[in-house]
Amino acid sequence: MSETQERPERADAVRNRRAILEAAEALVAEHGSDYVSLDKVAAAAGVGKGTVFRRFGSRTGLMRALLEERATVLSEAIVSGPPPLGPGAPPGERLPAFLDALTDLATRNIAVLTAHERACAPAKLSDPTYLRWHRHITSLLHEARPDTDADFYAHTLLSMFDADLVRTLTANGGPARLSSSLRALVGAILRAPA
């Protein structure tokens, strides 16, 4: 096997990863993100703390992996799924579809989103999942409106997915409130004068 080829992950490593992520998610859901430590996750997963540390590096790495796991399906859909979320639809249709999907992901995984934000707060804007979402929104906005500050608007739209804000908005109006408000905001951005 050459140096550039990756070895398949061992079955026990796959099982350990799954057990760790499930334990972390259960602890977050039951006790909140402040309760979660590598020690507690290791104990709940039935593995050593060193296994958790080697796999994820830190509590921040673990929270990133939790969100990344939830975001994988969405990432695949924007690359190769059917339109309007996937390729083949105009950017003015793809962007609201993406924000609808992100609203669904955020509202179904609010405990994970909260834990991720708290653990990754110092590096939120360099988080790999955030960067991937930001690039996607920026690309769609730039394609639809090359004369606008797509980078700024992408950050603005993503700021609407702050966990506390999502929780507050959806407590009075449900996910539909967040989704329709984001659609209205996107419409205003796309129709704004140059």
Buried (B, 14 or more C-beta within 10 A) or exposed (E): EEEEEEEEEEEEEEEBBEBBBBBBBBBBBEEEBEEBBBEBBBBBBEBEBEBBBEBBEEBBBBBBBBBBBBBEEBBEBBEEBEEBBBEEBEBBBBBBBBBBBBBBBBBEBBBBBBBBBBBBEEEEEEBEBBEBBBEBBBBBBBBBBEEBBBBEBBBEBBEBBBBEEBBEBBEEEEBEBBBBBBBEBBEEBBEEEE
